[in-house]
Amino acid sequence: MNRLQGKYVLITGASQGLGRQLAITFAREAAAGLRSRRVVLSV
């Protein structure tokens, strides 16, 4: 449907759960986006 063509979105937590589903949905609607996720490293 491309309802979001030409729009930009910022999605945090896009590696799992709701954030991941939002990223997929926005991509299907042709939005350009920036996705991010938090990575915890143990030292």
Sine and cosine of phi, psi and omega as CSV:
sin_phi,cos_phi,sin_psi,cos_psi,sin_omega,cos_omega
0.00,0.00,-0.45,0.89,0.07,-1.00
0.83,0.55,0.61,0.79,0.01,-1.00
-0.90,0.43,-0.39,0.92,-0.06,-1.00
-0.95,-0.31,0.25,0.97,0.00,-1.00
-0.85,0.52,0.74,-0.67,-0.02,-1.00
1.00,0.08,-0.02,1.00,0.02,-1.00
-0.98,-0.20,0.40,-0.92,0.03,-1.00
-0.87,-0.49,0.59,-0.81,0.05,-1.00
-0.74,-0.67,0.50,-0.87,0.10,-0.99
-0.88,-0.48,0.86,-0.52,-0.02,-1.00
-0.86,-0.50,0.84,-0.55,0.09,-1.00
-0.98,-0.19,0.49,-0.87,-0.03,-1.00
0.95,0.32,0.58,0.81,-0.12,-0.99
-0.99,0.11,0.13,0.99,-0.03,-1.00
-1.00,0.01,-0.27,0.96,-0.02,-1.00
-0.36,-0.93,0.23,-0.97,0.12,-0.99
0.87,0.50,-0.66,-0.76,-0.07,-1.00
-0.89,0.45,-0.65,0.76,0.02,-1.00
-0.87,0.50,-0.66,0.75,0.03,-1.00
-0.90,0.44,-0.70,0.72,-0.01,-1.00
-0.91,0.42,-0.63,0.78,0.06,-1.00
-0.88,0.47,-0.68,0.73,0.01,-1.00
-0.87,0.50,-0.68,0.73,0.01,-1.00
-0.91,0.42,-0.72,0.70,-0.02,-1.00
-0.89,0.45,-0.72,0.69,0.02,-1.00
-0.89,0.45,-0.62,0.78,0.03,-1.00
-0.89,0.45,-0.63,0.77,0.03,-1.00
-0.90,0.43,-0.48,0.88,0.00,-1.00
-1.00,-0.01,0.20,0.98,0.12,-0.99
0.95,0.31,0.40,0.92,0.07,-1.00
-0.99,0.15,0.61,-0.79,0.14,-0.99
-1.00,0.09,0.65,-0.76,-0.09,-1.00
-0.56,-0.83,0.29,-0.96,0.12,-0.99
-0.87,-0.49,0.84,-0.54,0.00,-1.00
-0.94,-0.34,0.52,-0.85,0.06,-1.00
-0.62,-0.79,0.36,-0.93,0.08,-1.00
-0.54,-0.84,0.35,-0.94,0.01,-1.00
-0.99,-0.15,0.72,-0.69,0.05,-1.00
-0.86,-0.51,0.82,-0.57,0.01,-1.00
-0.98,-0.21,0.84,-0.54,0.01,-1.00
-0.95,-0.31,0.69,-0.72,0.11,-0.99
-0.99,-0.13,0.67,-0.74,-0.01,-1.00
-0.90,-0.44,0.00,0.00,0.00,0.00
